[in-house]
Amino acid sequence: MSNSDIETFVEQMEKESTEVREQCLKMSWYMRGGATYEDILQMSQTERQLISNLIKENLETTNKSKLPFF
């Protein structure tokens, strides 16, 4: 592996880790104290996906019902 390949790999990993941190921060905000940022960081990708699906469903229900979300 060349230095350029390694640099590209590291940059990609940094981008992915930033995306995971951002996703976890958003989830902890939506959970409103039900799960902390640290709790969510320690979850598996599958668990985070399940929470993401739950958040999406709740937002869709809120939009359909016209009830306030925030």
Backbone torsions as a table, in degrees:
resi	resn	phi	psi	omega
1	MET	NA	129.8	-179.1
2	SER	-80.8	166.6	177.4
3	ASN	-59.6	-38.3	178.5
4	SER	-63.8	-41.6	177.9
5	ASP	-63.6	-41.3	179.8
6	ILE	-65.6	-44.0	179.4
7	GLU	-61.1	-44.0	178.2
8	THR	-62.6	-43.0	179.1
9	PHE	-61.4	-46.0	-179.8
10	VAL	-63.6	-42.6	178.5
11	GLU	-61.9	-40.8	178.4
12	GLN	-65.1	-42.1	178.6
13	MET	-64.7	-39.2	177.4
14	GLU	-63.7	-41.0	178.4
15	LYS	-63.1	-45.7	179.9
16	GLU	-64.0	-41.5	-179.7
17	SER	-67.1	-35.3	175.8
18	THR	-64.8	-40.6	178.2
19	GLU	-64.2	-40.2	178.4
20	VAL	-64.6	-45.8	179.0
21	ARG	-60.9	-42.7	179.0
22	GLU	-62.5	-45.1	178.3
23	GLN	-59.4	-43.6	-179.3
24	CYS	-66.4	-38.8	177.0
25	LEU	-63.2	-44.3	178.6
26	LYS	-63.1	-42.8	179.4
27	MET	-61.7	-43.3	-179.3
28	SER	-64.3	-34.0	176.9
29	TRP	-66.4	-47.8	-179.7
30	TYR	-64.6	-29.6	-177.9
31	MET	-74.9	-13.6	174.4
32	ARG	50.2	47.5	177.3
33	GLY	93.1	-7.5	179.1
34	GLY	-71.5	-24.4	176.1
35	ALA	-152.4	133.4	179.2
36	THR	-82.8	167.6	176.0
37	TYR	-56.3	-44.7	-179.5
38	GLU	-63.8	-40.4	177.1
39	ASP	-58.1	-47.0	-176.2
40	ILE	-69.0	-36.9	177.0
41	LEU	-59.6	-32.7	-177.5
42	GLN	-84.2	-5.7	178.9
43	MET	-77.9	157.9	175.7
44	SER	-74.3	165.9	177.2
45	GLN	-60.3	-37.8	178.9
46	THR	-63.0	-44.2	178.8
47	GLU	-63.9	-41.4	178.3
48	ARG	-64.9	-36.3	178.2
49	GLN	-66.0	-40.3	177.9
50	LEU	-62.9	-42.6	177.0
51	ILE	-64.1	-42.4	178.3
52	SER	-58.8	-42.8	177.4
53	ASN	-62.5	-42.2	178.7
54	LEU	-61.7	-44.5	178.7
55	ILE	-61.0	-45.3	179.6
56	LYS	-60.0	-46.0	178.5
57	GLU	-60.1	-44.5	-179.8
58	ASN	-64.2	-39.3	177.4
59	LEU	-65.5	-40.2	178.4
60	GLU	-64.4	-42.6	178.0
61	THR	-62.3	-42.5	178.9
62	THR	-62.3	-43.4	179.3
63	ASN	-63.9	-41.4	-179.7
64	LYS	-68.5	-38.8	-175.7
65	SER	-82.9	-14.5	-178.1
66	LYS	63.9	17.5	176.2
67	LEU	-82.1	150.5	179.8
68	PRO	-65.9	141.4	-180.0
69	PHE	-95.9	-39.5	-171.5
70	PHE	-92.1	NA	NA
